[in-house]
């Protein structure tokens, strides 16, 4: 059985696209914050640009940009073109920033990418790479829930109405035979939408019995006494599903392909370094999370270590799972069937992968114009 995932915005038959639903894993305020550069620009400018503006969230599912910035890999590939980075709490704000040219390239969940593409009638963005897979779990209060058959009558939190974890939970509950009204969250199981920042408090205070959440919130709940009852990887073929994509403004992609290629090269090299240097990578990640513009403090070892291990970095956008996630949202009544043809452009990514001696990745028939 497959499940849905990360940040799916919704359009119900009676509800418009839910732009509020995109902040699945963000922390901090809604407004973007600029982070300090770790490495100074040096050398010739790429495409003659003074800067490339990138956006991401301050959490472990966005490990690639966080670690790549901390280690200087992104600046190295961009040479004399400065990297300007902004941290977002929610997908809608990042999509708005992309549409207004406040950022050029962003790391973001599949749901806001789908929403941004559909709302612009395929004109605003392209998904140009993958970044992360996995990192989502159902964490329960073990005193209240012993098994997956104990969910009836319980209250389970998700980050936001219509976000990807919300749709994943609704899809899972439907498969278990439970009836839940997708909009209100009421039914055999109560689905309560709570911001990730306050979920640990709600959990320890007992106002929720469980939560279907991404990292590092999942590991925070485990550290607070919760039990990981289900890793969403188990619901997907080969244990893989997209949690973070790389998107780009179509305007920027057309006008500055060399800069986009440089960023993708940095992403691919960072992912390779993360896989080959896990201990150093988790240290770099936590150092970057401690940036005052992100969270302001590092995560404790009993949170950052499992959170890091539960997320798999990937260059492959896992395009087939994006379509499946959209299908789950449609089934839940939260999304009108979208036409995702053309949402991917993996040309530059595959060029970079070839240069690095890696095989090409597939767009599952969703590439094109």
C-alpha positions as CSV (number, residue, x, y, z in Angstrom):
1,X,0.0,0.0,0.0
2,X,1.4,3.4,-0.9
3,X,0.9,6.6,1.1
4,X,1.1,10.3,0.4
5,X,3.5,12.7,1.6
6,X,5.0,16.0,2.1
7,X,3.1,19.4,1.5
8,X,0.1,18.9,-0.8
9,X,-2.0,21.9,-1.4
10,X,-5.4,21.4,-2.0
11,X,-8.3,22.2,-4.0
12,X,-11.5,20.6,-2.9
13,X,-14.7,20.7,-4.9
14,X,-15.9,23.4,-2.5
15,X,-12.5,24.7,-1.5
16,X,-9.9,26.6,-3.6
17,X,-6.2,25.7,-3.6
18,X,-5.1,25.8,0.0
19,X,-2.1,28.0,-0.2
20,X,-1.8,27.8,3.5
21,X,-1.0,24.2,3.3
22,X,2.6,24.3,2.3
23,X,4.6,24.8,5.5
24,X,5.0,21.2,6.4
25,X,8.5,21.3,8.0
26,X,9.3,24.9,8.5
27,X,10.5,26.6,11.7
28,X,10.6,30.2,12.7
29,X,8.5,33.1,11.4
30,X,6.6,33.1,8.1
31,X,8.9,35.8,6.7
32,X,12.1,34.7,5.0
33,X,15.3,35.3,6.7
34,X,18.7,35.8,5.0
35,X,21.5,33.6,6.3
36,X,25.1,34.7,6.6
37,X,27.4,33.6,3.8
38,X,30.0,31.0,5.0
39,X,32.4,31.4,2.1
40,X,33.1,34.6,0.2
41,X,32.6,34.8,-3.6
42,X,35.9,34.3,-5.5
43,X,36.7,34.1,-9.2
44,X,34.7,34.8,-12.4
45,X,31.0,35.4,-12.2
46,X,28.7,32.7,-13.6
47,X,26.5,34.1,-16.4
48,X,27.7,37.5,-15.4
49,X,25.4,37.4,-12.3
50,X,26.3,39.3,-9.1
51,X,24.2,36.8,-7.1
52,X,22.0,33.7,-7.2
53,X,19.1,33.8,-4.7
54,X,18.2,30.4,-3.2
55,X,15.5,29.5,-0.7
56,X,14.9,26.6,1.6
57,X,13.5,25.5,5.0
58,X,15.5,25.1,8.2
59,X,15.1,21.4,8.8
60,X,16.8,18.1,8.2
61,X,14.7,17.3,5.0
62,X,16.5,20.3,3.5
63,X,19.9,19.0,4.4
64,X,21.4,19.5,0.9
65,X,21.3,23.3,0.8
66,X,22.0,23.6,4.6
67,X,25.1,21.5,4.4
68,X,26.2,22.8,1.0
69,X,26.1,26.3,2.3
70,X,27.9,25.4,5.5
71,X,30.7,23.6,3.6
72,X,31.0,26.3,0.9
73,X,30.2,23.9,-1.9
74,X,27.5,26.1,-3.4
75,X,29.8,29.2,-3.4
76,X,32.7,27.2,-4.8
77,X,30.6,26.2,-7.9
78,X,29.3,29.7,-8.4
79,X,32.7,31.3,-8.2
80,X,32.5,35.1,-8.1
81,X,28.7,35.0,-8.2
82,X,27.5,35.4,-4.6
83,X,25.0,33.0,-3.0
84,X,22.2,34.8,-1.3
85,X,20.1,32.4,0.8
86,X,16.7,32.9,2.4
87,X,15.0,30.6,4.9
88,X,11.3,30.1,4.8
89,X,8.8,28.7,7.3
90,X,6.1,27.8,4.8
91,X,5.8,26.7,1.1
92,X,3.4,29.5,0.1
93,X,5.9,32.1,1.1
94,X,8.6,30.4,-0.9
95,X,6.4,30.1,-4.0
96,X,5.5,33.7,-3.7
97,X,9.2,34.6,-3.4
98,X,9.9,32.6,-6.5
99,X,7.1,34.2,-8.4
100,X,8.2,37.7,-7.4
101,X,11.9,37.0,-8.3
102,X,12.9,37.4,-4.6
103,X,14.5,33.9,-5.1
104,X,15.6,32.2,-8.2
105,X,15.9,28.6,-7.0
106,X,14.3,26.8,-4.1
107,X,14.3,23.6,-2.1
108,X,10.7,22.8,-1.4
109,X,8.3,19.9,-0.8
110,X,6.3,18.3,-3.6
111,X,3.0,19.8,-2.6
112,X,3.9,23.5,-3.0
113,X,5.7,22.6,-6.2
114,X,2.5,21.1,-7.5
115,X,0.4,23.9,-6.3
116,X,2.7,26.6,-7.7
117,X,2.8,24.9,-11.1
118,X,-1.0,24.3,-11.3
119,X,-2.0,27.7,-10.2
120,X,0.3,29.4,-12.7
121,X,-1.1,27.1,-15.5
122,X,2.4,25.6,-15.9
123,X,4.2,29.0,-16.3
124,X,5.9,29.7,-13.0
125,X,8.4,26.9,-12.2
126,X,10.1,23.7,-13.1
127,X,11.2,20.9,-10.9
128,X,14.9,20.4,-11.8
129,X,16.1,17.9,-9.3
130,X,15.4,15.8,-6.3
131,X,16.9,16.5,-2.9
132,X,15.5,14.2,-0.2
133,X,13.4,11.1,0.3
134,X,11.8,9.8,3.4
135,X,12.0,11.3,6.8
136,X,8.3,11.0,7.8
137,X,6.9,8.9,10.6
138,X,3.8,8.2,12.6
139,X,4.8,8.8,16.2
140,X,2.4,7.7,19.0
141,X,2.0,7.9,22.7
142,X,2.7,4.3,23.6
143,X,0.4,4.4,26.6
144,X,-2.5,5.2,24.4
145,X,-1.7,3.5,21.1
146,X,-0.1,0.0,21.0
147,X,-0.6,-0.9,17.4
148,X,-2.0,0.4,14.1
149,X,-5.3,-1.2,15.0
150,X,-5.7,1.2,18.0
151,X,-6.2,4.4,16.0
152,X,-10.0,4.7,16.2
153,X,-11.2,7.5,18.4
154,X,-7.7,8.9,18.7
155,X,-6.4,12.4,17.8
156,X,-3.5,12.5,15.3
157,X,-1.7,15.7,14.4
158,X,-0.4,16.7,11.0
159,X,1.4,20.0,10.1
160,X,-1.3,21.6,8.1
161,X,-4.6,21.0,6.3
162,X,-3.8,19.6,2.9
163,X,-0.1,19.5,3.4
164,X,1.7,16.3,2.2
165,X,1.8,14.6,5.6
166,X,-1.9,15.5,6.0
167,X,-2.8,13.8,2.7
168,X,-0.5,10.9,3.6
169,X,-2.4,10.3,6.9
170,X,-5.8,10.7,5.2
171,X,-4.8,8.2,2.6
172,X,-3.5,5.7,5.2
173,X,-6.6,6.0,7.4
174,X,-8.8,5.4,4.3
175,X,-6.8,2.3,3.5
176,X,-7.4,1.1,7.1
177,X,-11.1,1.5,6.7
178,X,-11.5,4.7,8.8
179,X,-13.8,7.5,7.6
180,X,-12.5,11.0,8.1
181,X,-13.9,14.3,6.7
182,X,-10.8,15.7,4.9
183,X,-11.7,19.3,5.5
184,X,-12.8,19.2,9.1
185,X,-10.6,16.3,10.2
186,X,-13.5,14.8,12.1
187,X,-14.5,11.1,11.9
188,X,-13.5,7.7,13.2
189,X,-10.1,9.4,13.8
190,X,-9.6,13.1,14.6
191,X,-7.0,14.7,12.4
192,X,-5.8,17.9,14.1
193,X,-3.6,20.3,12.1
194,X,-0.8,21.8,14.3
195,X,2.3,23.7,13.3
196,X,5.5,21.6,13.7
197,X,6.8,24.2,16.2
198,X,4.2,23.4,18.8
199,X,3.5,19.7,18.1
200,X,6.0,18.5,20.7
201,X,4.3,20.6,23.4
202,X,0.8,19.4,22.4
203,X,2.2,15.8,22.5
204,X,3.8,16.1,25.9
205,X,0.6,17.8,27.3
206,X,-1.5,15.0,26.0
207,X,-3.8,17.1,23.7
208,X,-2.8,14.8,20.8
209,X,-2.3,11.0,20.9
210,X,0.0,10.8,17.8
211,X,1.4,12.8,14.9
212,X,2.3,12.1,11.3
213,X,5.3,14.4,10.9
214,X,8.6,15.0,9.1
215,X,12.0,15.2,10.6
216,X,13.2,16.6,12.9
217,X,9.8,16.9,14.6
218,X,9.4,13.1,14.5
219,X,12.7,12.6,16.4
220,X,11.7,15.4,18.9
221,X,8.6,13.4,19.7
222,X,10.5,10.2,20.2
223,X,12.9,12.1,22.5
224,X,9.9,13.2,24.4
225,X,8.7,9.7,25.0
226,X,6.9,8.9,21.8
227,X,7.2,5.7,19.8
228,X,7.8,5.5,16.0
229,X,4.9,3.1,15.1
230,X,5.2,3.5,11.3
231,X,8.0,4.8,9.0
232,X,6.3,6.1,5.9
233,X,9.1,4.5,3.8
234,X,7.4,1.2,4.4
235,X,4.4,2.3,2.4
236,X,6.3,3.1,-0.7
237,X,7.9,0.9,-3.4
238,X,11.6,0.5,-2.6
239,X,11.0,2.7,0.4
240,X,11.4,5.8,-1.6
241,X,9.2,8.9,-1.9
242,X,10.0,12.5,-2.6
243,X,10.1,14.8,0.4
244,X,12.1,17.7,-1.1
245,X,12.5,18.9,-4.7
246,X,14.6,21.6,-6.3
247,X,12.6,24.1,-8.2
248,X,13.6,27.1,-10.4
249,X,11.8,30.1,-11.9
250,X,11.2,29.4,-15.5
251,X,12.4,32.9,-16.3
252,X,15.7,32.3,-14.5
253,X,16.2,28.8,-16.1
254,X,15.8,30.3,-19.5
255,X,18.0,33.4,-18.9
256,X,20.7,31.8,-16.8
257,X,21.1,28.1,-17.5
258,X,24.8,28.2,-16.5
259,X,24.0,29.5,-13.1
260,X,21.3,26.8,-12.7
261,X,23.8,24.2,-13.8
262,X,26.3,25.4,-11.2
263,X,23.7,25.2,-8.4
264,X,22.8,21.7,-9.5
265,X,26.4,20.7,-9.7
266,X,26.8,21.9,-6.1
267,X,23.7,20.0,-5.1
268,X,24.9,16.7,-6.6
269,X,28.4,17.1,-5.1
270,X,27.0,18.0,-1.7
271,X,24.7,14.9,-1.8
272,X,27.7,12.7,-2.7
273,X,29.7,14.2,0.2
274,X,26.8,13.7,2.6
275,X,26.6,10.0,1.7
276,X,30.4,9.5,2.0
277,X,30.9,11.6,5.1
278,X,27.8,11.1,7.3
279,X,29.5,12.0,10.6
280,X,30.9,15.2,9.2
281,X,27.7,15.9,7.4
282,X,25.5,15.8,10.4
283,X,27.9,18.1,12.3
284,X,27.8,20.6,9.4
285,X,24.0,20.3,9.3
286,X,23.6,21.1,13.0
287,X,26.1,24.0,12.8
288,X,24.0,25.5,10.0
289,X,20.8,24.9,11.9
290,X,22.3,26.9,14.8
291,X,22.6,30.0,12.5
292,X,20.5,32.7,14.1
293,X,18.6,33.2,10.9
294,X,17.5,29.5,10.9
295,X,16.8,28.1,14.4
296,X,19.3,29.9,16.5
297,X,20.5,26.7,18.3
298,X,21.7,23.2,17.4
299,X,19.5,20.2,18.0
300,X,20.5,17.8,20.8
301,X,22.2,14.6,19.7
302,X,19.2,12.4,20.5
303,X,17.2,14.4,17.9
304,X,19.7,15.4,15.2
305,X,21.3,11.9,14.9
306,X,18.1,9.9,14.2
307,X,16.5,12.8,12.2
308,X,19.6,12.9,9.9
309,X,19.6,9.1,9.5
310,X,15.9,9.0,8.7
311,X,16.3,11.2,5.6
312,X,17.9,10.0,2.4
313,X,19.5,12.6,0.1
314,X,18.9,12.0,-3.5
315,X,19.5,13.7,-6.9
316,X,16.6,11.7,-8.4
317,X,13.3,13.7,-8.0
318,X,11.4,10.3,-7.8
319,X,8.9,11.7,-10.3
320,X,6.5,8.7,-10.2
321,X,5.9,9.3,-6.5
322,X,5.0,13.0,-7.2
323,X,2.2,11.8,-9.4
324,X,1.1,9.2,-6.9
325,X,1.0,11.8,-4.1
326,X,-1.2,14.0,-6.3
327,X,-3.5,11.1,-7.0
328,X,-3.8,10.5,-3.2
329,X,-4.8,14.1,-2.7
330,X,-7.4,13.8,-5.4
331,X,-8.8,10.7,-3.8
332,X,-9.0,12.4,-0.5
333,X,-11.1,15.2,-2.1
334,X,-8.4,17.8,-1.4
335,X,-7.1,18.4,-4.9
336,X,-8.8,18.6,-8.3
337,X,-7.0,16.3,-10.7
338,X,-4.0,18.3,-11.9
339,X,-2.2,18.2,-15.2
340,X,1.4,17.8,-14.2
341,X,2.8,17.3,-17.8
342,X,5.8,19.6,-18.1
343,X,6.5,20.1,-14.4
344,X,9.9,18.6,-14.8
345,X,13.0,19.7,-16.7
346,X,15.8,17.4,-15.8
347,X,18.1,18.3,-18.8
348,X,20.7,20.2,-16.7
349,X,20.6,17.7,-13.9
350,X,21.3,14.8,-16.3
351,X,24.1,16.8,-17.8
352,X,25.7,17.2,-14.4
353,X,25.1,13.6,-13.5
354,X,26.8,12.5,-16.7
355,X,29.8,14.7,-15.9
356,X,30.0,13.1,-12.5
357,X,29.8,9.6,-13.9
358,X,26.3,8.9,-12.6
359,X,23.3,7.5,-14.5
360,X,20.5,9.8,-15.7
361,X,17.2,10.1,-13.9
362,X,13.7,9.9,-15.3
363,X,10.8,12.3,-15.3
364,X,8.1,9.6,-15.4
365,X,6.6,11.2,-18.5
366,X,6.1,14.5,-16.7
367,X,8.8,16.5,-18.6
368,X,8.3,18.5,-21.7
369,X,7.3,22.1,-22.4
